[in-house]
Structures are given as C-alpha cells and as structure tokens.
Amino acid sequence: MLKLHRLGAFIIFTILAVGGIYAQSPIQNFVVIFVDDLGYGDLGCYGHPTIETPNLDRMAQEGQKWTSFYVAANVCSPSRAALLTGRLPVRNGLYSNRNKGVFFPNSPTGLPPEELTIAEVLQPAGYATACIGKWHLGHNDGYLPTDQGFDYFYAKLVLFRVLSSSTFRCCETKR
C-alpha cells in the first residue's frame, strides 16, 4: 500500500515536472540542471553584470526560464533525493545534515534502492536517461545512479580518504 502511495505521488510529480511534453510529440528532450549554492542572480540570463554564462543563457532563451523554484532541503543529499524522487526528505529518509541525510565518503549506503526515481519512471516511456556530475546519494555499488534507473553516469568522484585520490567513474546499464 505504501509503495502504491509513493508511486502515485511520484507519477503526479513527474506529470507536473514535465508538463506538456507529450502535447507536441511522443518524446521531447529535456535537461534538469541542479546546482548547489547557485543564487538567483548568479547567471547572465537573470541579470548578473559580470558573470558570463552564454550556454545557460542560450538554453534559457530557447527553452524555459524559471523565476521561482524551491528546494526541499538546505543541504545536498536531501535536496537531490527530493528532486529525483518527488518526495520530501522526511518521506525518503534523508532529512537532516547529521547522521541521516547527507552522505559522506565513509557512508556505506546511499539513496535507498526502493525509492522510485524520475529516471525509473521515464525509462518505460522511452526516454534515455543520464546523470552527469555530482551525485552525492551514495558512492558504493548498489547506490549509484545506474542502480537508480539512469542508463548512464559520469562524474568525478572526489574521495576524502587519506590514501585515495580523485577518480572518474563512468558506468552504463544494458537495456
């Protein structure tokens, strides 16, 4: 029963998030850019006088430019999990910046595998999905984006262990 409620909530979130995508054609491409600590006026298309962001400015001009957006949490892992699952951090178990909520290099787990992500909802509709850049929802096998419905994942994982160094991680799933 709980899984059905989560599925229903996530489907509603997905419909709201991708709005009229199906109105024009069966499959429309879209990109979600999620950035930590980006202020409203930090892009050229929002009027920053000195920071030049020509590629993002062009995307905003040719696509959509949102003027209001709220994040579900003030720290990384819970806010990313909320965006991907459509669930508040208290519902997906990532609700604080201590103990539960933020994943660190020594964290053995990540976003619970039973959480339904937008990638898992979009794949049956024919979308190819990719996560490029910071994941911060678990770095061990079983908790990577390819374990949460993404077809492709590429990121630089910076591990803060004494004997570790920066490494690039790339993986793909077979469909």
Secondary structure, DSSP 4 states (H G I P E B T S, - for coil): -HHHHHHHHHHHHHHHHHTTHHHH-S---------TT--TTSSGGGT-SS---HHHHHHHHHS---S----S-SSHHHHHHHHHHSS-HHHHT---SSSSS---TT-S--S-TTS--HHHHHGGGT---EEES---S--STTSSGGGTT-SEEEEEE----TT---EEEEEE---
